[in-house]
Amino acid sequence: MPMLDDNVREQVVDFLKDLAGPVRLMMFTQEFECEYCAETRQLVEEIGELSELVSVEVYDFLADGEKAEQLGVDKIPAIAVIGAEDYGVRFYGIPSGYEFTSLLHAIRTVAAGKPELSEAGVQALAEVTEPIHIQVFVTPTCPYCPQSVTLAHQMAIASPHVRADMVEAMEFPHLAVRYQVMGVPRTVINETVHLEGAAPEPMVLEKLQEALAGTEG
């Protein structure tokens, strides 16, 4: 049974019809011990059918461990969204509910290879020289989460030193506990700096700088 009904499929076709370039959805799965792996695989395969510029590659997390390590994929289900280059845009957990829009926006932005950020934001990220890891914890029913996920992915596209993950909190409860996720969205930067709610770009950049200062210290 398809995950996307005819109405949604038409909307996706329209949204992806003018992609600036090809995009690969590299999905990592494992049929056992992964609650939403099959559904996530079906979802990306259905998206891949709706645009000639979107290709889908499915890998086994264990059998293709070298590929997973190369892409920094450490849990499943996982989707790496790759354009002309790997910008560090990742989804961990099924991007369903409101997060489906985050995946579509990631495909469009990765295809273009240009972040939709303010000039000040682009400049600030151009000056980043140390690794930054942004994790945005979400749930499918959170209407404010896609804003935070999309912003984090834009920052990853803007800087080769930034990697940004959507993490579905309910699928990875051990991480939700580790990072004290009491509500979503919760953004965690370099393990130590965190931000609650759908914060605007300047506030996230400020927290990013805070994380960098902590690294330098």
N, C-alpha and C positions, 0 to 999 in steps of 0.2 A: 504494500500500500504506500503510495507516495506521501512524503512528508509535507510537500508544498502543494496546495490546491491550485486550481487553474487561475484563480484571481491573483494569488501571490506570484505564481510563475510569470504571469503577464507583467506584473510590476517589476519583477527582477529583470526580465528581458529588457524592459524600458530603461531601468536604472543602469544596466551594464552595456547598453547598445553602443555607446561612444567612448569606450575605454581607450586611453591613450597608448596602451601597449599591452603585450601579453602578460598574464599572471599565472603562476603555478601555485596550486593549493597542495602542499605536501602534508599529507595526513598520516599520523602515526597511530597505530591501533594494536590491539591484541584481543583475540576473540574470547579469551578467558580472563577473569578477574578484572574486568573493566566494564562497569555498568552501562556506560553510554557510548562505548566505542562503535557498536554497530550503527546506532542512530546517527552519530557524528559522521561516519563514513557515508551513509546514505544521503545525508544532507549535503555534503560537499560534492558528491557525485551528481546529485540533482542540479546543483548550481552550475557545475561544469557542463551540463547538457544545454544550458541556457545562453551560453556565449562562446563563440568560436575562439575568443582570446583567453578563455579561462580553461586551463588544463588541470587535471587531478592526478596526483601520484599517491598511491597508498603503500605504506611501509609497515612492516611488522616491527614493533618496538624492540623485541629481543633479537630476532633474526637479522634485522638491519640496524643493529646497535651502533655500528660505526657511523652510519648516516645520521642517526639520532644525536650521537655525540658531536658530530661535525656541526650540527645545527643548534646545539645546546638544548635539545629536547630531553627533559628529565622526568616527564610524567605523561600519562595518556588518559583520555584522548587528547591529541595535540594537532594543531594546524599551524604550519608555517606558511605565511603569505609572502611569496617571492616574486619580485618583478625583474627589472633589468639587473638588479642586484638584490642581495639579502639585506633588508633594512632592519632586521631584528623584530619584525612584527609577528607576534605569536598569540594563539588562543589555546588555553588549556581548559578542557571541559567543553561540553556542547554549547555552541553559540545559538541558543534557542530563545524564544520569547523576545524581549527587547534587544537582546544581544545579537539577534540575527541582523539588525541594521548595522551594528558595529562591524560585522564581517563584510557586509556589502560596501560600507564606506572604506574599510581597509583595502578591499580589492581595487576600488577606484583610485584611491590615493597612491597605493603602491604602483599601480599601472602608470600613473603620471610621474611618480618619482619626485613630486614636489609637495612639501608640507603646506597645509592651509593654516599658517600661523601669522602673527603680527610680525612686522619688520624687526621689532625689538626682540621678539622671541627667536626668530631665525638667527639674529646676530648673537644672542646669548648662547644659543646651542652651538653655533659655529666656533665659539671660543672654548667649548668643553674638550678637554684632552684626557680625562680620566674616565674609566668605565662607569656607566650609570645603568642600574637595573631597576626598572619601574614595574611593579606588580599592582594591578588594579583588581581587587576582589569584588565580585558581582554576584547577583542572582538573576535568573531569567525574568523575574517579576518586578525588577527595580527599574522604573522609568527614567531615573536620573543617571544610571550607570553607564549607558552608551556614551554620554558626553565625556565622562572621565576616561573611558577606554579609548575613544577616538582621539582625544587630546594626547594621551600617552603615545599612541601609535604615530601621530603627527610628529611628536618630538623624536621618536626613533628614526623616522624618515629624514628628519632634519640633521641628524648627527650620526656618524658611524660609530660613535662611542656609546650611544644609547640603545638599550634593548627594552622592549615594552611587552608585557604579557597581560592578557585578560586571564583571570583565574576564577573559575566558577566555584564559589565558596562551599556549596553543599556537596560538590563532588570531591573536594579535597579538604575534608574536615580537619585533618591533622595540621594543614597549613593555616586554616582559619583559627585554630587554637594557638598555633605558634605565633601568629601575627596579631592575635587578640582582635579578631574581626567580630565586633558586636553589632555592626550595622554596615550597610553598603550604600554607595561605593566607599571602599577604604583603599587608599593608595599608599603603597609602601615603596620607599626609594632606598636602594642600597641597604636593605635589611633593617635599618635603624630609624629612618625618618618617615613619618607617616602623616597622612592627611585625610580628614573625614569629609564626606560629601562630595558633590559635584563642584569642585573648586574651579574658579576661572584661571585662564592661562598665567597671568602674573603671579598668582599665589602658588601655583605648581612650580613655576620657575624659581620662585623664592625658596621653596622647599628643596628643589634640586640643588641650588647653590649651597644650602645648608648641609645637604648630604655630601657634596664635594668638599666643603670645609672640614667636615668630620673625617673624610678620607685622608685629607692632607694632614690633619692633626694626628 
